[in-house]
Amino acid sequence: MAFTPEQETKLIAAVQAKANRKTCPGCGTSSWSLGPETVLLQATEPGVPIPLGRGYPCIALICRLCGNTQLYNVYYLGVGEIVGLGSPKGAT
Ligand SMILES: [Zn+2]
């Protein structure tokens, strides 16, 4: 399910409060879009088949020009509750 407008506002505010990179390292522009839903960055060990269901929940900022995508872990960013994933589990 896509983020609600209220969630989007809170997520963008959280990124702006903690991240200071404003230009895209891929193309140098500064036009970003918030991805519409949470992204799971899959964790794997070398040579081990992908274990479904394990990973790092993130929100994605996507450069509107080149598509470069930056991921922000929802727990380290402090938005786990906002995206409906609860409180941190091991994030400090
Ligand atoms: Zn770019």
PDB file of the backbone (N, CA, C, O) and the ligand in Angstrom, with CONECT records:
HET     ZN  A 101       1
ATOM      1  N   MET A   1       0.840  -1.179   0.000  1.00  0.00           N
ATOM      2  CA  MET A   1       0.000   0.000   0.000  1.00  0.00           C
ATOM      3  C   MET A   1       0.886   1.243   0.000  1.00  0.00           C
ATOM      4  O   MET A   1       1.886   1.303   0.715  1.00  0.00           O
ATOM      5  N   ALA A   2       0.519   2.210  -0.789  1.00  0.00           N
ATOM      6  CA  ALA A   2       1.307   3.451  -0.893  1.00  0.00           C
ATOM      7  C   ALA A   2       1.175   4.280   0.388  1.00  0.00           C
ATOM      8  O   ALA A   2       0.185   4.172   1.112  1.00  0.00           O
ATOM      9  N   PHE A   3       2.180   5.098   0.653  1.00  0.00           N
ATOM     10  CA  PHE A   3       2.136   5.988   1.805  1.00  0.00           C
ATOM     11  C   PHE A   3       0.971   6.966   1.643  1.00  0.00           C
ATOM     12  O   PHE A   3       0.627   7.362   0.529  1.00  0.00           O
ATOM     13  N   THR A   4       0.374   7.345   2.771  1.00  0.00           N
ATOM     14  CA  THR A   4      -0.653   8.387   2.758  1.00  0.00           C
ATOM     15  C   THR A   4       0.038   9.742   2.660  1.00  0.00           C
ATOM     16  O   THR A   4       1.236   9.840   2.928  1.00  0.00           O
ATOM     17  N   PRO A   5      -0.690  10.782   2.284  1.00  0.00           N
ATOM     18  CA  PRO A   5      -0.083  12.121   2.258  1.00  0.00           C
ATOM     19  C   PRO A   5       0.495  12.524   3.615  1.00  0.00           C
ATOM     20  O   PRO A   5       1.526  13.194   3.672  1.00  0.00           O
ATOM     21  N   GLU A   6      -0.160  12.123   4.707  1.00  0.00           N
ATOM     22  CA  GLU A   6       0.349  12.443   6.050  1.00  0.00           C
ATOM     23  C   GLU A   6       1.674  11.721   6.307  1.00  0.00           C
ATOM     24  O   GLU A   6       2.607  12.310   6.854  1.00  0.00           O
ATOM     25  N   GLN A   7       1.757  10.444   5.913  1.00  0.00           N
ATOM     26  CA  GLN A   7       3.006   9.695   6.067  1.00  0.00           C
ATOM     27  C   GLN A   7       4.109  10.343   5.233  1.00  0.00           C
ATOM     28  O   GLN A   7       5.229  10.521   5.710  1.00  0.00           O
ATOM     29  N   GLU A   8       3.790  10.695   3.989  1.00  0.00           N
ATOM     30  CA  GLU A   8       4.791  11.315   3.115  1.00  0.00           C
ATOM     31  C   GLU A   8       5.365  12.578   3.745  1.00  0.00           C
ATOM     32  O   GLU A   8       6.576  12.793   3.724  1.00  0.00           O
ATOM     33  N   THR A   9       4.501  13.404   4.301  1.00  0.00           N
ATOM     34  CA  THR A   9       4.947  14.654   4.931  1.00  0.00           C
ATOM     35  C   THR A   9       5.910  14.360   6.076  1.00  0.00           C
ATOM     36  O   THR A   9       6.950  15.007   6.196  1.00  0.00           O
ATOM     37  N   LYS A  10       5.567  13.387   6.914  1.00  0.00           N
ATOM     38  CA  LYS A  10       6.417  13.046   8.060  1.00  0.00           C
ATOM     39  C   LYS A  10       7.737  12.419   7.603  1.00  0.00           C
ATOM     40  O   LYS A  10       8.789  12.701   8.177  1.00  0.00           O
ATOM     41  N   LEU A  11       7.686  11.585   6.589  1.00  0.00           N
ATOM     42  CA  LEU A  11       8.900  10.925   6.101  1.00  0.00           C
ATOM     43  C   LEU A  11       9.866  11.939   5.482  1.00  0.00           C
ATOM     44  O   LEU A  11      11.070  11.892   5.734  1.00  0.00           O
ATOM     45  N   ILE A  12       9.341  12.834   4.686  1.00  0.00           N
ATOM     46  CA  ILE A  12      10.195  13.862   4.070  1.00  0.00           C
ATOM     47  C   ILE A  12      10.809  14.747   5.147  1.00  0.00           C
ATOM     48  O   ILE A  12      11.978  15.120   5.051  1.00  0.00           O
ATOM     49  N   ALA A  13      10.032  15.084   6.168  1.00  0.00           N
ATOM     50  CA  ALA A  13      10.556  15.903   7.264  1.00  0.00           C
ATOM     51  C   ALA A  13      11.675  15.162   8.000  1.00  0.00           C
ATOM     52  O   ALA A  13      12.672  15.773   8.384  1.00  0.00           O
ATOM     53  N   ALA A  14      11.515  13.863   8.198  1.00  0.00           N
ATOM     54  CA  ALA A  14      12.541  13.072   8.891  1.00  0.00           C
ATOM     55  C   ALA A  14      13.831  13.029   8.086  1.00  0.00           C
ATOM     56  O   ALA A  14      14.918  13.157   8.650  1.00  0.00           O
ATOM     57  N   VAL A  15      13.723  12.853   6.782  1.00  0.00           N
ATOM     58  CA  VAL A  15      14.922  12.820   5.937  1.00  0.00           C
ATOM     59  C   VAL A  15      15.604  14.189   5.951  1.00  0.00           C
ATOM     60  O   VAL A  15      16.826  14.280   6.072  1.00  0.00           O
ATOM     61  N   GLN A  16      14.814  15.242   5.828  1.00  0.00           N
ATOM     62  CA  GLN A  16      15.391  16.589   5.814  1.00  0.00           C
ATOM     63  C   GLN A  16      16.069  16.926   7.135  1.00  0.00           C
ATOM     64  O   GLN A  16      17.036  17.687   7.159  1.00  0.00           O
ATOM     65  N   ALA A  17      15.567  16.363   8.238  1.00  0.00           N
ATOM     66  CA  ALA A  17      16.142  16.649   9.557  1.00  0.00           C
ATOM     67  C   ALA A  17      17.463  15.920   9.777  1.00  0.00           C
ATOM     68  O   ALA A  17      18.322  16.412  10.509  1.00  0.00           O
ATOM     69  N   LYS A  18      17.639  14.757   9.157  1.00  0.00           N
ATOM     70  CA  LYS A  18      18.812  13.937   9.453  1.00  0.00           C
ATOM     71  C   LYS A  18      19.814  13.815   8.315  1.00  0.00           C
ATOM     72  O   LYS A  18      20.982  13.524   8.573  1.00  0.00           O
ATOM     73  N   ALA A  19      19.412  14.023   7.079  1.00  0.00           N
ATOM     74  CA  ALA A  19      20.304  13.837   5.941  1.00  0.00           C
ATOM     75  C   ALA A  19      20.604  15.200   5.322  1.00  0.00           C
ATOM     76  O   ALA A  19      19.695  15.996   5.085  1.00  0.00           O
ATOM     77  N   ASN A  20      21.871  15.459   5.065  1.00  0.00           N
ATOM     78  CA  ASN A  20      22.211  16.769   4.523  1.00  0.00           C
ATOM     79  C   ASN A  20      22.601  16.743   3.053  1.00  0.00           C
ATOM     80  O   ASN A  20      22.913  17.784   2.475  1.00  0.00           O
ATOM     81  N   ARG A  21      22.586  15.548   2.438  1.00  0.00           N
ATOM     82  CA  ARG A  21      22.927  15.482   1.015  1.00  0.00           C
ATOM     83  C   ARG A  21      21.729  15.985   0.205  1.00  0.00           C
ATOM     84  O   ARG A  21      20.644  15.406   0.254  1.00  0.00           O
ATOM     85  N   LYS A  22      21.940  17.039  -0.517  1.00  0.00           N
ATOM     86  CA  LYS A  22      20.830  17.607  -1.266  1.00  0.00           C
ATOM     87  C   LYS A  22      20.970  17.393  -2.771  1.00  0.00           C
ATOM     88  O   LYS A  22      19.970  17.409  -3.489  1.00  0.00           O
ATOM     89  N   THR A  23      22.194  17.193  -3.257  1.00  0.00           N
ATOM     90  CA  THR A  23      22.365  16.969  -4.684  1.00  0.00           C
ATOM     91  C   THR A  23      22.602  15.489  -4.952  1.00  0.00           C
ATOM     92  O   THR A  23      23.169  14.778  -4.123  1.00  0.00           O
ATOM     93  N   CYS A  24      22.168  15.045  -6.097  1.00  0.00           N
ATOM     94  CA  CYS A  24      22.311  13.646  -6.490  1.00  0.00           C
ATOM     95  C   CYS A  24      23.769  13.367  -6.862  1.00  0.00           C
ATOM     96  O   CYS A  24      24.339  14.090  -7.679  1.00  0.00           O
ATOM     97  N   PRO A  25      24.385  12.331  -6.278  1.00  0.00           N
ATOM     98  CA  PRO A  25      25.765  12.006  -6.650  1.00  0.00           C
ATOM     99  C   PRO A  25      25.869  11.445  -8.066  1.00  0.00           C
ATOM    100  O   PRO A  25      26.970  11.361  -8.611  1.00  0.00           O
ATOM    101  N   GLY A  26      24.763  11.066  -8.664  1.00  0.00           N
ATOM    102  CA  GLY A  26      24.782  10.533 -10.022  1.00  0.00           C
ATOM    103  C   GLY A  26      24.775  11.605 -11.088  1.00  0.00           C
ATOM    104  O   GLY A  26      25.459  11.470 -12.102  1.00  0.00           O
ATOM    105  N   CYS A  27      24.009  12.678 -10.880  1.00  0.00           N
ATOM    106  CA  CYS A  27      23.847  13.667 -11.952  1.00  0.00           C
ATOM    107  C   CYS A  27      24.004  15.106 -11.480  1.00  0.00           C
ATOM    108  O   CYS A  27      24.076  16.016 -12.305  1.00  0.00           O
ATOM    109  N   GLY A  28      24.057  15.329 -10.173  1.00  0.00           N
ATOM    110  CA  GLY A  28      24.279  16.672  -9.661  1.00  0.00           C
ATOM    111  C   GLY A  28      23.032  17.520  -9.519  1.00  0.00           C
ATOM    112  O   GLY A  28      23.114  18.653  -9.044  1.00  0.00           O
ATOM    113  N   THR A  29      21.875  17.004  -9.918  1.00  0.00           N
ATOM    114  CA  THR A  29      20.648  17.776  -9.735  1.00  0.00           C
ATOM    115  C   THR A  29      20.149  17.584  -8.305  1.00  0.00           C
ATOM    116  O   THR A  29      20.736  16.827  -7.531  1.00  0.00           O
ATOM    117  N   SER A  30      19.077  18.263  -7.965  1.00  0.00           N
ATOM    118  CA  SER A  30      18.540  18.124  -6.605  1.00  0.00           C
ATOM    119  C   SER A  30      17.024  17.994  -6.651  1.00  0.00           C
ATOM    120  O   SER A  30      16.305  18.699  -5.942  1.00  0.00           O
ATOM    121  N   SER A  31      16.558  17.095  -7.484  1.00  0.00           N
ATOM    122  CA  SER A  31      15.120  16.884  -7.618  1.00  0.00           C
ATOM    123  C   SER A  31      14.801  15.434  -7.253  1.00  0.00           C
ATOM    124  O   SER A  31      15.030  14.523  -8.049  1.00  0.00           O
ATOM    125  N   TRP A  32      14.278  15.230  -6.060  1.00  0.00           N
ATOM    126  CA  TRP A  32      14.049  13.895  -5.537  1.00  0.00           C
ATOM    127  C   TRP A  32      12.568  13.612  -5.371  1.00  0.00           C
ATOM    128  O   TRP A  32      11.770  14.517  -5.128  1.00  0.00           O
ATOM    129  N   SER A  33      12.209  12.337  -5.507  1.00  0.00           N
ATOM    130  CA  SER A  33      10.858  11.878  -5.202  1.00  0.00           C
ATOM    131  C   SER A  33      10.947  10.822  -4.124  1.00  0.00           C
ATOM    132  O   SER A  33      11.889  10.030  -4.091  1.00  0.00           O
ATOM    133  N   LEU A  34       9.965  10.813  -3.245  1.00  0.00           N
ATOM    134  CA  LEU A  34       9.866   9.756  -2.248  1.00  0.00           C
ATOM    135  C   LEU A  34       9.195   8.557  -2.902  1.00  0.00           C
ATOM    136  O   LEU A  34       8.123   8.689  -3.493  1.00  0.00           O
ATOM    137  N   GLY A  35       9.825   7.380  -2.798  1.00  0.00           N
ATOM    138  CA  GLY A  35       9.192   6.169  -3.303  1.00  0.00           C
ATOM    139  C   GLY A  35       7.868   5.961  -2.596  1.00  0.00           C
ATOM    140  O   GLY A  35       7.735   6.347  -1.434  1.00  0.00           O
ATOM    141  N   PRO A  36       6.881   5.364  -3.254  1.00  0.00           N
ATOM    142  CA  PRO A  36       5.524   5.309  -2.714  1.00  0.00           C
ATOM    143  C   PRO A  36       5.313   4.305  -1.589  1.00  0.00           C
ATOM    144  O   PRO A  36       4.248   4.291  -0.972  1.00  0.00           O
ATOM    145  N   GLU A  37       6.302   3.470  -1.313  1.00  0.00           N
ATOM    146  CA  GLU A  37       6.101   2.465  -0.260  1.00  0.00           C
ATOM    147  C   GLU A  37       7.447   2.038   0.312  1.00  0.00           C
ATOM    148  O   GLU A  37       8.499   2.397  -0.216  1.00  0.00           O
ATOM    149  N   THR A  38       7.404   1.272   1.390  1.00  0.00           N
ATOM    150  CA  THR A  38       8.617   0.790   2.035  1.00  0.00           C
ATOM    151  C   THR A  38       9.326  -0.205   1.123  1.00  0.00           C
ATOM    152  O   THR A  38       8.687  -0.998   0.432  1.00  0.00           O
ATOM    153  N   VAL A  39      10.659  -0.150   1.132  1.00  0.00           N
ATOM    154  CA  VAL A  39      11.495  -1.048   0.343  1.00  0.00           C
ATOM    155  C   VAL A  39      12.230  -1.969   1.311  1.00  0.00           C
ATOM    156  O   VAL A  39      12.685  -1.522   2.364  1.00  0.00           O
ATOM    157  N   LEU A  40      12.349  -3.242   0.967  1.00  0.00           N
ATOM    158  CA  LEU A  40      13.107  -4.171   1.807  1.00  0.00           C
ATOM    159  C   LEU A  40      14.446  -4.440   1.139  1.00  0.00           C
ATOM    160  O   LEU A  40      14.507  -5.070   0.084  1.00  0.00           O
ATOM    161  N   LEU A  41      15.522  -3.958   1.761  1.00  0.00           N
ATOM    162  CA  LEU A  41      16.867  -4.229   1.276  1.00  0.00           C
ATOM    163  C   LEU A  41      17.253  -5.614   1.764  1.00  0.00           C
ATOM    164  O   LEU A  41      17.508  -5.812   2.952  1.00  0.00           O
ATOM    165  N   GLN A  42      17.296  -6.566   0.853  1.00  0.00           N
ATOM    166  CA  GLN A  42      17.499  -7.971   1.193  1.00  0.00           C
ATOM    167  C   GLN A  42      18.900  -8.236   1.709  1.00  0.00           C
ATOM    168  O   GLN A  42      19.878  -7.783   1.113  1.00  0.00           O
ATOM    169  N   ALA A  43      19.007  -8.967   2.813  1.00  0.00           N
ATOM    170  CA  ALA A  43      20.297  -9.367   3.376  1.00  0.00           C
ATOM    171  C   ALA A  43      20.576 -10.812   2.982  1.00  0.00           C
ATOM    172  O   ALA A  43      19.704 -11.673   3.096  1.00  0.00           O
ATOM    173  N   THR A  44      21.797 -11.073   2.518  1.00  0.00           N
ATOM    174  CA  THR A  44      22.176 -12.442   2.156  1.00  0.00           C
ATOM    175  C   THR A  44      23.611 -12.696   2.592  1.00  0.00           C
ATOM    176  O   THR A  44      24.396 -11.763   2.767  1.00  0.00           O
ATOM    177  N   GLU A  45      23.938 -13.951   2.762  1.00  0.00           N
ATOM    178  CA  GLU A  45      25.312 -14.335   3.033  1.00  0.00           C
ATOM    179  C   GLU A  45      25.875 -14.941   1.757  1.00  0.00           C
ATOM    180  O   GLU A  45      25.136 -15.551   0.985  1.00  0.00           O
ATOM    181  N   PRO A  46      27.185 -14.781   1.524  1.00  0.00           N
ATOM    182  CA  PRO A  46      27.771 -15.332   0.303  1.00  0.00           C
ATOM    183  C   PRO A  46      27.504 -16.829   0.177  1.00  0.00           C
ATOM    184  O   PRO A  46      27.745 -17.588   1.117  1.00  0.00           O
ATOM    185  N   GLY A  47      27.015 -17.245  -0.966  1.00  0.00           N
ATOM    186  CA  GLY A  47      26.802 -18.655  -1.243  1.00  0.00           C
ATOM    187  C   GLY A  47      25.556 -19.249  -0.616  1.00  0.00           C
ATOM    188  O   GLY A  47      25.292 -20.440  -0.779  1.00  0.00           O
ATOM    189  N   VAL A  48      24.784 -18.439   0.099  1.00  0.00           N
ATOM    190  CA  VAL A  48      23.577 -18.940   0.754  1.00  0.00           C
ATOM    191  C   VAL A  48      22.370 -18.420  -0.020  1.00  0.00           C
ATOM    192  O   VAL A  48      22.308 -17.229  -0.323  1.00  0.00           O
ATOM    193  N   PRO A  49      21.406 -19.286  -0.347  1.00  0.00           N
ATOM    194  CA  PRO A  49      20.215 -18.824  -1.054  1.00  0.00           C
ATOM    195  C   PRO A  49      19.516 -17.704  -0.282  1.00  0.00           C
ATOM    196  O   PRO A  49      19.607 -17.638   0.944  1.00  0.00           O
ATOM    197  N   ILE A  50      18.832 -16.842  -0.992  1.00  0.00           N
ATOM    198  CA  ILE A  50      18.188 -15.686  -0.373  1.00  0.00           C
ATOM    199  C   ILE A  50      17.109 -16.151   0.601  1.00  0.00           C
ATOM    200  O   ILE A  50      16.162 -16.822   0.192  1.00  0.00           O
ATOM    201  N   PRO A  51      17.237 -15.804   1.889  1.00  0.00           N
ATOM    202  CA  PRO A  51      16.206 -16.161   2.864  1.00  0.00           C
ATOM    203  C   PRO A  51      15.055 -15.162   2.792  1.00  0.00           C
ATOM    204  O   PRO A  51      15.217 -14.007   3.186  1.00  0.00           O
ATOM    205  N   LEU A  52      13.939 -15.575   2.313  1.00  0.00           N
ATOM    206  CA  LEU A  52      12.806 -14.669   2.178  1.00  0.00           C
ATOM    207  C   LEU A  52      12.365 -14.169   3.541  1.00  0.00           C
ATOM    208  O   LEU A  52      12.352 -14.919   4.516  1.00  0.00           O
ATOM    209  N   GLY A  53      12.009 -12.913   3.599  1.00  0.00           N
ATOM    210  CA  GLY A  53      11.478 -12.338   4.818  1.00  0.00           C
ATOM    211  C   GLY A  53      12.495 -11.658   5.706  1.00  0.00           C
ATOM    212  O   GLY A  53      12.112 -11.045   6.703  1.00  0.00           O
ATOM    213  N   ARG A  54      13.789 -11.741   5.384  1.00  0.00           N
ATOM    214  CA  ARG A  54      14.790 -11.056   6.197  1.00  0.00           C
ATOM    215  C   ARG A  54      15.367  -9.904   5.396  1.00  0.00           C
ATOM    216  O   ARG A  54      15.609 -10.024   4.195  1.00  0.00           O
ATOM    217  N   GLY A  55      15.582  -8.799   6.069  1.00  0.00           N
ATOM    218  CA  GLY A  55      16.171  -7.678   5.370  1.00  0.00           C
ATOM    219  C   GLY A  55      16.051  -6.411   6.181  1.00  0.00           C
ATOM    220  O   GLY A  55      15.711  -6.449   7.363  1.00  0.00           O
ATOM    221  N   TYR A  56      16.333  -5.283   5.543  1.00  0.00           N
ATOM    222  CA  TYR A  56      16.361  -3.989   6.186  1.00  0.00           C
ATOM    223  C   TYR A  56      15.277  -3.113   5.571  1.00  0.00           C
ATOM    224  O   TYR A  56      15.387  -2.726   4.408  1.00  0.00           O
ATOM    225  N   PRO A  57      14.230  -2.794   6.333  1.00  0.00           N
ATOM    226  CA  PRO A  57      13.171  -1.961   5.780  1.00  0.00           C
ATOM    227  C   PRO A  57      13.646  -0.525   5.619  1.00  0.00           C
ATOM    228  O   PRO A  57      14.224   0.058   6.536  1.00  0.00           O
ATOM    229  N   CYS A  58      13.401   0.027   4.462  1.00  0.00           N
ATOM    230  CA  CYS A  58      13.897   1.364   4.117  1.00  0.00           C
ATOM    231  C   CYS A  58      12.817   2.156   3.397  1.00  0.00           C
ATOM    232  O   CYS A  58      11.853   1.600   2.871  1.00  0.00           O
ATOM    233  N   ILE A  59      13.006   3.473   3.390  1.00  0.00           N
ATOM    234  CA  ILE A  59      12.271   4.303   2.453  1.00  0.00           C
ATOM    235  C   ILE A  59      13.265   4.707   1.369  1.00  0.00           C
ATOM    236  O   ILE A  59      14.472   4.754   1.610  1.00  0.00           O
ATOM    237  N   ALA A  60      12.760   4.994   0.192  1.00  0.00           N
ATOM    238  CA  ALA A  60      13.623   5.295  -0.946  1.00  0.00           C
ATOM    239  C   ALA A  60      13.387   6.719  -1.431  1.00  0.00           C
ATOM    240  O   ALA A  60      12.252   7.166  -1.599  1.00  0.00           O
ATOM    241  N   LEU A  61      14.509   7.420  -1.653  1.00  0.00           N
ATOM    242  CA  LEU A  61      14.450   8.692  -2.363  1.00  0.00           C
ATOM    243  C   LEU A  61      15.021   8.433  -3.740  1.00  0.00           C
ATOM    244  O   LEU A  61      16.113   7.880  -3.870  1.00  0.00           O
ATOM    245  N   ILE A  62      14.287   8.832  -4.772  1.00  0.00           N
ATOM    246  CA  ILE A  62      14.656   8.532  -6.148  1.00  0.00           C
ATOM    247  C   ILE A  62      14.895   9.826  -6.910  1.00  0.00           C
ATOM    248  O   ILE A  62      14.039  10.711  -6.934  1.00  0.00           O
ATOM    249  N   CYS A  63      16.077   9.932  -7.537  1.00  0.00           N
ATOM    250  CA  CYS A  63      16.387  11.117  -8.345  1.00  0.00           C
ATOM    251  C   CYS A  63      15.466  11.126  -9.564  1.00  0.00           C
ATOM    252  O   CYS A  63      15.349  10.132 -10.281  1.00  0.00           O
ATOM    253  N   ARG A  64      14.825  12.254  -9.778  1.00  0.00           N
ATOM    254  CA  ARG A  64      13.865  12.359 -10.887  1.00  0.00           C
ATOM    255  C   ARG A  64      14.540  12.415 -12.252  1.00  0.00           C
ATOM    256  O   ARG A  64      13.894  12.174 -13.272  1.00  0.00           O
ATOM    257  N   LEU A  65      15.848  12.734 -12.283  1.00  0.00           N
ATOM    258  CA  LEU A  65      16.531  12.818 -13.568  1.00  0.00           C
ATOM    259  C   LEU A  65      17.204  11.500 -13.936  1.00  0.00           C
ATOM    260  O   LEU A  65      16.951  10.952 -15.008  1.00  0.00           O
ATOM    261  N   CYS A  66      18.063  10.988 -13.048  1.00  0.00           N
ATOM    262  CA  CYS A  66      18.861   9.815 -13.431  1.00  0.00           C
ATOM    263  C   CYS A  66      18.387   8.516 -12.771  1.00  0.00           C
ATOM    264  O   CYS A  66      18.849   7.435 -13.138  1.00  0.00           O
ATOM    265  N   GLY A  67      17.483   8.611 -11.814  1.00  0.00           N
ATOM    266  CA  GLY A  67      16.969   7.392 -11.189  1.00  0.00           C
ATOM    267  C   GLY A  67      17.812   6.866 -10.046  1.00  0.00           C
ATOM    268  O   GLY A  67      17.468   5.846  -9.449  1.00  0.00           O
ATOM    269  N   ASN A  68      18.912   7.541  -9.726  1.00  0.00           N
ATOM    270  CA  ASN A  68      19.709   7.125  -8.573  1.00  0.00           C
ATOM    271  C   ASN A  68      18.769   7.010  -7.374  1.00  0.00           C
ATOM    272  O   ASN A  68      17.937   7.887  -7.139  1.00  0.00           O
ATOM    273  N   THR A  69      18.911   5.923  -6.623  1.00  0.00           N
ATOM    274  CA  THR A  69      18.006   5.669  -5.507  1.00  0.00           C
ATOM    275  C   THR A  69      18.800   5.592  -4.215  1.00  0.00           C
ATOM    276  O   THR A  69      19.763   4.834  -4.100  1.00  0.00           O
ATOM    277  N   GLN A  70      18.380   6.386  -3.252  1.00  0.00           N
ATOM    278  CA  GLN A  70      19.006   6.357  -1.934  1.00  0.00           C
ATOM    279  C   GLN A  70      18.028   5.739  -0.952  1.00  0.00           C
ATOM    280  O   GLN A  70      16.847   6.085  -0.929  1.00  0.00           O
ATOM    281  N   LEU A  71      18.540   4.812  -0.133  1.00  0.00           N
ATOM    282  CA  LEU A  71      17.701   4.120   0.834  1.00  0.00           C
ATOM    283  C   LEU A  71      18.030   4.588   2.244  1.00  0.00           C
ATOM    284  O   LEU A  71      19.197   4.746   2.603  1.00  0.00           O
ATOM    285  N   TYR A  72      17.002   4.806   3.026  1.00  0.00           N
ATOM    286  CA  TYR A  72      17.152   5.200   4.430  1.00  0.00           C
ATOM    287  C   TYR A  72      16.440   4.162   5.287  1.00  0.00           C
ATOM    288  O   TYR A  72      15.235   3.946   5.152  1.00  0.00           O
ATOM    289  N   ASN A  73      17.208   3.519   6.178  1.00  0.00           N
ATOM    290  CA  ASN A  73      16.651   2.511   7.072  1.00  0.00           C
ATOM    291  C   ASN A  73      15.599   3.174   7.967  1.00  0.00           C
ATOM    292  O   ASN A  73      15.877   4.187   8.609  1.00  0.00           O
ATOM    293  N   VAL A  74      14.395   2.601   8.007  1.00  0.00           N
ATOM    294  CA  VAL A  74      13.310   3.260   8.731  1.00  0.00           C
ATOM    295  C   VAL A  74      13.578   3.350  10.233  1.00  0.00           C
ATOM    296  O   VAL A  74      13.120   4.289  10.885  1.00  0.00           O
ATOM    297  N   TYR A  75      14.311   2.388  10.784  1.00  0.00           N
ATOM    298  CA  TYR A  75      14.569   2.427  12.226  1.00  0.00           C
ATOM    299  C   TYR A  75      15.631   3.456  12.579  1.00  0.00           C
ATOM    300  O   TYR A  75      15.471   4.199  13.547  1.00  0.00           O
ATOM    301  N   TYR A  76      16.715   3.510  11.808  1.00  0.00           N
ATOM    302  CA  TYR A  76      17.753   4.500  12.080  1.00  0.00           C
ATOM    303  C   TYR A  76      17.255   5.908  11.791  1.00  0.00           C
ATOM    304  O   TYR A  76      17.671   6.868  12.440  1.00  0.00           O
ATOM    305  N   LEU A  77      16.370   6.025  10.824  1.00  0.00           N
ATOM    306  CA  LEU A  77      15.781   7.329  10.522  1.00  0.00           C
ATOM    307  C   LEU A  77      14.734   7.706  11.565  1.00  0.00           C
ATOM    308  O   LEU A  77      14.360   8.873  11.682  1.00  0.00           O
ATOM    309  N   GLY A  78      14.266   6.723  12.314  1.00  0.00           N
ATOM    310  CA  GLY A  78      13.287   6.986  13.371  1.00  0.00           C
ATOM    311  C   GLY A  78      11.858   7.069  12.882  1.00  0.00           C
ATOM    312  O   GLY A  78      11.034   7.749  13.494  1.00  0.00           O
ATOM    313  N   VAL A  79      11.544   6.378  11.773  1.00  0.00           N
ATOM    314  CA  VAL A  79      10.196   6.461  11.206  1.00  0.00           C
ATOM    315  C   VAL A  79       9.502   5.104  11.160  1.00  0.00           C
ATOM    316  O   VAL A  79       8.521   4.938  10.435  1.00  0.00           O
ATOM    317  N   GLY A  80       9.997   4.135  11.922  1.00  0.00           N
ATOM    318  CA  GLY A  80       9.379   2.807  11.925  1.00  0.00           C
ATOM    319  C   GLY A  80       7.903   2.847  12.268  1.00  0.00           C
ATOM    320  O   GLY A  80       7.095   2.168  11.633  1.00  0.00           O
ATOM    321  N   GLU A  81       7.547   3.644  13.275  1.00  0.00           N
ATOM    322  CA  GLU A  81       6.135   3.752  13.679  1.00  0.00           C
ATOM    323  C   GLU A  81       5.312   4.407  12.570  1.00  0.00           C
ATOM    324  O   GLU A  81       4.167   4.021  12.337  1.00  0.00           O
ATOM    325  N   ILE A  82       5.888   5.388  11.894  1.00  0.00           N
ATOM    326  CA  ILE A  82       5.151   6.118  10.854  1.00  0.00           C
ATOM    327  C   ILE A  82       4.780   5.193   9.693  1.00  0.00           C
ATOM    328  O   ILE A  82       3.700   5.319   9.116  1.00  0.00           O
ATOM    329  N   VAL A  83       5.673   4.267   9.352  1.00  0.00           N
ATOM    330  CA  VAL A  83       5.405   3.371   8.221  1.00  0.00           C
ATOM    331  C   VAL A  83       4.745   2.057   8.675  1.00  0.00           C
ATOM    332  O   VAL A  83       4.560   1.143   7.872  1.00  0.00           O
ATOM    333  N   GLY A  84       4.395   1.970   9.954  1.00  0.00           N
ATOM    334  CA  GLY A  84       3.669   0.823  10.451  1.00  0.00           C
ATOM    335  C   GLY A  84       4.515  -0.395  10.741  1.00  0.00           C
ATOM    336  O   GLY A  84       4.005  -1.515  10.757  1.00  0.00           O
ATOM    337  N   LEU A  85       5.817  -0.192  10.975  1.00  0.00           N
ATOM    338  CA  LEU A  85       6.710  -1.320  11.258  1.00  0.00           C
ATOM    339  C   LEU A  85       7.205  -1.343  12.691  1.00  0.00           C
ATOM    340  O   LEU A  85       8.139  -2.078  13.015  1.00  0.00           O
ATOM    341  N   GLY A  86       6.591  -0.550  13.546  1.00  0.00           N
ATOM    342  CA  GLY A  86       6.915  -0.604  14.967  1.00  0.00           C
ATOM    343  C   GLY A  86       8.212   0.079  15.329  1.00  0.00           C
ATOM    344  O   GLY A  86       8.753   0.897  14.585  1.00  0.00           O
ATOM    345  N   SER A  87       8.694  -0.295  16.512  1.00  0.00           N
ATOM    346  CA  SER A  87       9.886   0.341  17.062  1.00  0.00           C
ATOM    347  C   SER A  87      11.148  -0.371  16.592  1.00  0.00           C
ATOM    348  O   SER A  87      11.077  -1.465  16.032  1.00  0.00           O
ATOM    349  N   PRO A  88      12.302   0.249  16.819  1.00  0.00           N
ATOM    350  CA  PRO A  88      13.566  -0.338  16.361  1.00  0.00           C
ATOM    351  C   PRO A  88      13.842  -1.701  16.972  1.00  0.00           C
ATOM    352  O   PRO A  88      13.456  -1.995  18.103  1.00  0.00           O
ATOM    353  N   LYS A  89      14.520  -2.516  16.188  1.00  0.00           N
ATOM    354  CA  LYS A  89      14.970  -3.830  16.671  1.00  0.00           C
ATOM    355  C   LYS A  89      16.466  -3.898  16.430  1.00  0.00           C
ATOM    356  O   LYS A  89      16.919  -4.411  15.407  1.00  0.00           O
ATOM    357  N   GLY A  90      17.223  -3.380  17.371  1.00  0.00           N
ATOM    358  CA  GLY A  90      18.673  -3.424  17.239  1.00  0.00           C
ATOM    359  C   GLY A  90      19.273  -2.159  16.670  1.00  0.00           C
ATOM    360  O   GLY A  90      20.495  -2.017  16.663  1.00  0.00           O
ATOM    361  N   ALA A  91      18.454  -1.232  16.189  1.00  0.00           N
ATOM    362  CA  ALA A  91      18.991   0.015  15.658  1.00  0.00           C
ATOM    363  C   ALA A  91      19.376   0.923  16.821  1.00  0.00           C
ATOM    364  O   ALA A  91      18.631   1.046  17.793  1.00  0.00           O
ATOM    365  N   THR A  92      20.519   1.545  16.719  1.00  0.00           N
ATOM    366  CA  THR A  92      20.937   2.455  17.771  1.00  0.00           C
ATOM    367  C   THR A  92      21.360   3.780  17.178  1.00  0.00           C
ATOM    368  O   THR A  92      21.749   4.688  17.912  1.00  0.00           O
TER     369      THR A  92
HETATM  370 ZN    ZN A 101      20.440  11.989 -10.388  1.00  0.00          ZN2+
END
